[in-house]
Amino acid sequence: MSNKVAVVTGSNKGIGFGIVKGLCQKFDGVVYLTCRDVAKGKAAIAKLNKLGLHPEYHQLDIGDRDSVIRFRDHIKDTRGGIDILINNAGVAPKFTDSYDAHKEVIDINYGGILTIEELLFPLLRDNARVLNISSDCGHLSNVKNEYWRNRLCNKALTRNDIDEFVQWYLDAVRNGTFKRSDIADYGSVASYRVSKVAISALTMIQQKDLASRNISVNSMHPGLVSTDMTARIGFFTPDQAAETPIYLVLEAPPSLRGAYIWFDRRVIDWFDYNTDYYFKYASVPRQFVKNIITSKWLFILIVAYLACYYLYE
C-alpha cells in the first residue's frame, strides 16, 4: 500500500470537493479532505463514501494558526510527510467598504497561505507538488497602479515586495485614500484581487525556495466555476474545474514550475500587465442570464411571476 499523501484545503464543497473526488479516483495514496467546519467535512466524506471513495478527514482552518498546527502534528505523527498539497481554501470578496471586511479577505486568502507555508511546507517530501489556487483576479494585469505594477513586475521579486503591496492596499482602505483606478475594472472586488495577486506572486518565490528538492510549485486560474462562492454563476461545474488541478499535480511534466496556469492548461505570462487577463466583473451578469435561461431557475422565475400576477390581479 502506498504511503503517499495528498492534502486539499477547503475541500468540503466546490472546486476543492471536485479535486478530492478526482484524486481519490486517480492518486495512489491517502487523500485528505479538510475544512474548518467538522460537520460539513464529515457530510462531504459521507457523500464520497456513497460513491465508493474513501478520503480521510481532518479539521483545518487556514485562518486559525492553532488549527494548522494541530493538522501539521497529525500529519507528522501519522503520515510523516506530504506529497501533494493543493491550497484551495479561501473566502469570497466582501461587498462592503468596511476595513475589517477587506482585511479578513487578505488575512485568510494571503495570510493563510503564509501560515501553510510556515507550518506545512517543512513536511513536503522531495519531488512533492504544490498548487496554489489563484484566479484571473491574480494576474498582474489586475494592478493598474504604476508604482506597484512596476515593482511587482521585477523578476527579482521578494516577499517584502508582496507584503508591502498588500499593506499599501490595506492602509489605503483604512485611511480612505484608496483609488479605484489603481485596480482593474474600476476597483471591483479589490481586496480579492490584491489577495490573489499576492498568492500568484508568492508562488514564484516559493518555487525558488524549493527547487533544490525537485518540488514544483504552481498557481492557476480555475475559471469561473459554479459554486457557493460565485452564487452558482459559472462556466464550469466543480468536477470540470478540478480536471486541470488534478492534471497539474499528477501528470504535468516536472519541468512545469513556478508558473501561472490558465484553466485550459495554458501557461500565461504573469508579468505581462499590458494584457487583459484580469477579471471583468461584467462577465458575471452575462453568465447569470445564461444560467437562468438554461436552468431550472427560468422555470422557478416563471412560476413566481405567475403566482404574483394572479395573487395581485
N, C-alpha and C positions, 0 to 999 in steps of 0.2 A: 504493500500500500504506500502511495506517495505521501511524503511529509511536507509537500509544498503547501503554501498558504497564500490565499488571496483575500484582501480586505477591501470592502467598498463602503465608504462613509455615506451617511444619509440615504440609505437604500431600502427603506420600508415602502417606498412608493416611487412613482415616476421613473425617470431615467435610471436611477440607482437600482430600483427593483428589477427593471429590464436587464441591467448589466449582471446582477446576481443570478437571474434566471439563465441567462446565456452562459455565464461562467460555470454554473452547475452542470450544464449540458456538455461543455467543451473542455473545461480545465481539469487536469488530472491532479487533484489536490483538494484541500479543505477551503471552502468559500465562507467568508464571514459577512453576514448581513448585519449592519449596525445602524442604529439611530438613537436619538435621545429619549424617545418615549417607549418604555418597555412593552406596554400593552400593544401599541401599534406594531412594534417589532415582532412580537410573538404572533400577532394576527397575520403579518406578512409571511412569516415562516410557515404558518398553517396553510396558507394559500399555495405556497410552493410544494409543501408536503403532499397536497392533493394531486399535484402534477407529477408526483414521483421524484421530486427533487428535495435534497436534504442539506441545505446550508446550516452553518452554526449561527447562533445569535449571540450578540453581546451589546450591552448598552454602551453608547459612545456619543457624547455631546461635544463637538469640537469647540464650542464656546465656553466649555467648563473644563478648566485645566485639571481638576481633580478627576473628572471622568476620563480624560485622556490618559492620565497616569494609571488609573485602575485598568484600563484596557491594555496599556503597554505592559503592565505587570502580568496580566493574564496571558498575553501572547508570549512573553518571555518565559514564563513558568511552564506553559503547556505546549507551546509550538516551537519556541526557540528563535523564530525569525519570520520575516515576511518576504514573499517572492513577487507579489503583485499588490500594489497599493493604488487604489483609484479614489482620489479626493473629489467627491461629488457633493458633499454636504454644503449647504449654503441657504441664505434667505433671499426672498424676493425684495425688489426695491419698495421703498415706502413712499406713498404719495402724500407727503406732508413736508412742511418746511421746518419741522422740529429738528433741532440739532441732535437730540438724543436718538431719534429715529435714524438719521443719516449715520451717526456714529455706530449704531448697532449693526447696520449693514456692513460697514467697513470692518468692525471688530470681529464679526463672525466669518464673513467671506474671506477676508485677507488675514486677519489676526488668527483665525482658526487654522489656516494653512501653516502659519508660522509656528503655532503650537504643535501641530502634527509633525512638522519638520524637526523641531527640537526633540520631541519625545518618541516618535515612531521611526524616523529615518535611521537612528542607530540600530534598529532591528532589521533593516533591509539587508538581505543576503546579497553576495556578489551575483551579478547578472540579473538582478531584480529589474522590474519595470514599474515606473511610477507615471500615472496620468492625472493631471490636474484638469478638471472640467471647467473650462472658461466659458466664453460666449463671443458672439460678434461684438458685444459690448467691451470685450477685452482686447480688441485690436487697437494699435496705436493711433489709427485714424480717428478714434473717438476723442482724442485730445486735440483741441484747437488752440489752446494757449501756446504761443510760440516758444516761450522760455522752457516750459515743461516738455513740449514736444521735442525740442532740440536736445534737452538734457536726457530724456528717456531714449532718444534715438542713438545715443552714444554706445558703440559696441563694447566699450569698457564699463558698461553699466554696473553699478554696485547696489547692495542692499540699502545703503544710506540714501542713494538717489530715490529709490522706490519709497522708502519710509518718509522722506521729506516731501515727496509728491503727495502722498496720502495725507500727511499732516497739513500741507498747504491747503488742500481742499477742505478738511475739517475746520481749520482756522477761519477760512473764508466763510463757511456756512455759519459758524458761531458768531463771527463779527459782523455778519450781514454784508460782506464785501464780495460774495461770490457772484461772478458774472456768467450768465448762461451762455454767452458766446465763447467761453473758454472750453466748453464741452460740446461735442457734436449734437446735432438735432435739437438745437436751442436748449441744451442742458437737460433734456428729458432723462429721467431715471439716472441722474448724475452720480449719486452715491454708488449705485450698482455698477455703472461704467468704471468709475475710479477703482472699485474693489477688483473688478475683473481685469482691468489693465494691469493692476499691480500683480495679480496672480500670473498673468501671461509673462510679464517681465521677470518675475521671480523664478519662473520655470527655467529660464535660460541660465540663471545663476546657479540654481540647484544642479543643473546638468554639469556645469563646470566643476562643481564641488565633488560630484560623484563619478565623474568619467573614469577615474583611475581604477574603479572597481567594476567597470563594464556595466554600470547601471544606466538605463535610459530613462530620461525624464522628458515628457512632452506635455503640451497643453492643447486643448481642442475646443472648437465651437460645435456643439452637437446639433445645431439647427433649432428652429422654433418648434418645440415639442409640446404636444397636448398633455399638460399636466395640471395639477392644482396650482402650481406656481404661476402658470400662464393663463389661469382661468379657463382651461381646456381649449385654448386657442393655439393651434399649431399645425404645421405641415406634416409632422411625423408622430406616430404612436411611440410610446416609450420603448417597445420592443424594436421598432425600426431604428430609433435613435441610438439604441445600445449596440448596434452592429459595428459601427466604426470604433468605439471604445474597446470592444472585445477584440477586434482585429489588431488594434494597436498594442495591446498587452499580451496577445497570444501569437500573432502571426507576422506582424510587421518586421522588416529586417532590423537587426540590432544597430545598424548604421543610422537609423532614424532617431535622432537625439536632439533635444533642446529645440524642438520645432513647435510651431503654432499650426495646427491642422484643422482643416475645414471638415464639415460633416460628410463630405463626399470623398474624403481621404486625400484631398489636395493639400500640399504643404504651401502655406501662404507666407509671404514675406511680411513678418510682423512689423518691421521697421518702416515699411513704405506708407507713410502717413498721407501721401497725396491720393491714395486710392479711396474708394467709398465703401470699404468693408464694414464700416461702423453700423451699428444697429439703427434702423429707421423706424421710429415709432408709428409712422403712417402705415406700415405694413401690417400692423396688428388689426386695425379696424377692417381692412380688406379681407384678412383671413377670417375674422369674426363673421362677416357677412357670408363668406363662402361656407363656413361651418354650419351656419343657420340653414342655408339653402340646401345643403347636402346631408343634413342630420335630422334626428328626431325633434330637434328644437323648433324647426319650422312647424311641425305638426302641433307642438305644445303652444306656440305663439298663436296659431290659427284658432285653436280651441279656446285659449284665453280671450282672444279678441271677440269671438262669437259669444262667449259667456257674458262678457261685459256688455256687448251690444244688446243682447236680449234682456239682460238684467236691468239696464237703464233706459230701455226704449220707452 
